[in-house]
Amino acid sequence: MRPQKVSDIETLQGLLSVFRSKGYDGASLNELSQAAGLKKASLYHRFPGGKKDMTLAVLAFMESTLKEHVYEVLTDTKQPGQVRMTKTIENIDGLYKGGEEICMYRSLSLDTGINIFGKEIQQGIQLLLDGFIYFGKEMGMTEEMSISNAEQTFIDIQGSLVLAKSMGTTRPFKNILVQIKERYLK
């Protein structure tokens, strides 16, 4: 068997970029193939179920990224809260390329994407919420306040990404990351 010319990570990152910008319905096979760095035949070889399999793989990739870079960082009690929150904010900043990228979950929540991938979208979002809920409770917040703050954190991230993209400046995203950190470490 010949070695792969394009790694799985490179393929998933390429597919992620298209789904972020085009959503499920808007992503064409030509765009997906080009972004993944693969010919259509190779893309179908890796993803026999076509665009649906590609999307499921990207959603699994996003969930594992959130688990590693947000959830596990926030719940790692071996590190002080300040360190964990700082690292989480840095990771979120990196995940969205400093506010230049739209969230995959937002893009897939449009059109038919939510109907096909609703469960997977919910799982990924819940993982992020669970990390912030855990951290909030550890910082002395009540269960209700932890849930409320986690939901507001998600809303703030999403809203700031939309605002940053539509206004052509990453300032709203950068500002909200500072506010999120202050929310949990005040």
RAMOQUI-V66621 format. One record per residue. N is the residue number from 0. SS is DSSP state (A for helix, B for strand, O for the rest). OMEGA is omega as a letter, one per 30 degrees, with the letter a starting at -180 (NA if undefined). D_LAST is the distance of its C-alpha to the last C-alpha in whole Angstrom. Layout:
((N:SS:OMEGA:D_LAST) (N:SS:OMEGA:D_LAST))
//
This chain:
((0:O:l:56) (1:O:l:55) (2:O:l:51) (3:O:l:49) (4:O:a:48) (5:O:a:45) (6:O:l:42) (7:A:a:41) (8:A:l:37) (9:A:l:39) (10:A:a:41) (11:A:l:37) (12:A:l:35) (13:A:l:38) (14:A:l:39) (15:A:a:35) (16:A:l:35) (17:A:a:38) (18:A:l:36) (19:A:a:33) (20:A:a:35) (21:A:a:38) (22:A:a:37) (23:A:a:40) (24:A:a:42) (25:A:a:42) (26:O:l:42) (27:O:l:46) (28:A:l:47) (29:A:l:48) (30:A:l:45) (31:A:l:44) (32:A:a:46) (33:A:a:46) (34:A:l:42) (35:A:a:43) (36:O:a:45) (37:O:l:48) (38:O:a:51) (39:A:a:51) (40:A:l:53) (41:A:l:51) (42:A:l:48) (43:A:l:50) (44:A:l:51) (45:A:a:47) (46:O:a:46) (47:O:l:50) (48:O:l:48) (49:O:a:47) (50:A:l:44) (51:A:l:43) (52:A:l:43) (53:A:a:41) (54:A:l:39) (55:A:l:38) (56:A:l:38) (57:A:l:35) (58:A:l:33) (59:A:l:34) (60:A:l:33) (61:A:a:30) (62:A:l:29) (63:A:l:29) (64:A:l:27) (65:A:l:24) (66:A:a:25) (67:A:a:25) (68:A:l:22) (69:A:a:20) (70:A:a:20) (71:A:l:22) (72:A:a:19) (73:A:a:16) (74:O:l:18) (75:O:a:20) (76:O:l:19) (77:O:a:20) (78:O:l:18) (79:O:a:14) (80:A:a:11) (81:A:a:10) (82:A:a:14) (83:A:a:14) (84:A:l:12) (85:A:l:13) (86:A:l:17) (87:A:l:16) (88:A:l:15) (89:A:a:18) (90:A:l:20) (91:A:l:20) (92:A:l:20) (93:A:a:24) (94:A:a:25) (95:O:l:25) (96:A:l:26) (97:A:l:24) (98:A:a:24) (99:O:a:28) (100:O:l:28) (101:O:a:28) (102:O:l:27) (103:A:a:30) (104:A:l:29) (105:A:a:29) (106:A:a:33) (107:A:l:34) (108:O:l:33) (109:O:l:36) (110:O:a:39) (111:O:a:41) (112:A:a:38) (113:A:l:36) (114:A:a:39) (115:A:a:40) (116:A:a:37) (117:A:a:35) (118:A:a:34) (119:A:l:33) (120:A:l:31) (121:A:l:29) (122:A:a:29) (123:A:l:27) (124:A:a:25) (125:A:l:24) (126:A:l:24) (127:A:l:21) (128:A:a:19) (129:A:l:20) (130:A:l:18) (131:A:l:15) (132:A:l:16) (133:A:a:16) (134:A:l:13) (135:A:l:11) (136:A:l:14) (137:A:l:13) (138:O:l:10) (139:O:l:11) (140:O:l:11) (141:O:l:15) (142:A:a:17) (143:A:l:18) (144:A:l:14) (145:A:l:14) (146:A:a:17) (147:A:l:16) (148:A:l:13) (149:A:l:15) (150:A:l:18) (151:A:l:16) (152:A:l:15) (153:A:l:19) (154:A:l:20) (155:A:l:18) (156:A:a:19) (157:A:a:22) (158:A:a:22) (159:A:l:21) (160:A:l:24) (161:A:a:27) (162:A:l:26) (163:A:a:26) (164:A:a:29) (165:A:a:31) (166:A:l:30) (167:O:l:30) (168:O:l:27) (169:O:a:24) (170:A:l:22) (171:A:l:21) (172:A:l:20) (173:A:l:18) (174:A:a:16) (175:A:l:15) (176:A:l:14) (177:A:a:12) (178:A:l:10) (179:A:l:10) (180:A:l:8) (181:A:a:5) (182:A:a:6) (183:A:a:6) (184:A:a:4) (185:O:NA:0))
//
